[in-house]
Each structure stands twice: as structure tokens, then as C-alpha cells.
Amino acid sequence: MDTQTLQVGQIVGMQSGAYGCNGRVIKITADAIYVDMRWESKLEIWKFNLKGVSIDSRDVGHIPEMYEHDGAPSTYEAGNWVLCKIEV
């Protein structure tokens, strides 16, 4: 996904292997994209680098699972989440 064209408020897809979900871009900085992620009825904010790959999000409230050794949101089977287009 071309992260250069993302805008605050835009709905984005996120994928990790066979898993997928949606989120809303809430902030874009020079080095990160912040996405509002609703997961099992709770709100989390995940951070992504400018290539669209999830990065350490502990500083914005993400509580890592035991297999997330670097604090980046990921799945056990497929690793880090990646931003992707939502196909309509």
C-alpha cells in the first residue's frame, strides 16, 4: 500500500497472513502512522512505519501478547500486521 497518500480519518485494511481487519488513521507523523483499532470491543492504537508494517506500539497503550517480543502488533502464525487497501 502506498502510505504517502494516506489521510487522517481514512479507513485502512490490515492483514497478517490469513487474518484481516480494518482501522481508521488517526495521526500521521514523519516516522509513523497511528491507526485506531477496535479489537474484541476494546479500543487500541497501533503504530505502523512508513512502509506500512506494524511497529512497537507499547507507548500508545498496546499490550503485547507473549509472542510479540518487540511490542509490535502481530499474529503468532504470520508475524507483523501490514496496512493494505480495502477492496470494495
Residue, then its C-alpha position, 0 to 999 in steps of 0.5 A: m500500500d502506498t502510505q504517502t497518500l494516506q489521510v487522517g480519518q481514512i479507513v485502512g485494511m490490515q492483514s497478517g497472513a490469513y487474518g484481516c481487519n480494518g482501522r481508521v488513521i488517526k495521526i500521521t507523523a514523519d516516522a509513523i502512522y497511528v491507526d485506531m483499532r477496535w479489537e474484541s470491543k476494546l479500543e487500541i492504537w497501533k503504530f505502523n512505519l512508513k512502509g506500512v508494517s506494524i511497529d512497537s506500539r507499547d507507548v500508545g497503550h498496546i499490550p503485547e501478547m507473549y509472542e510479540h517480543d518487540g511490542a509490535p502488533s502481530t499474529y503468532e502464525a504470520g508475524n507483523w500486521v501490514l496496512c493494505k487497501i480495502e477492496v470494495 
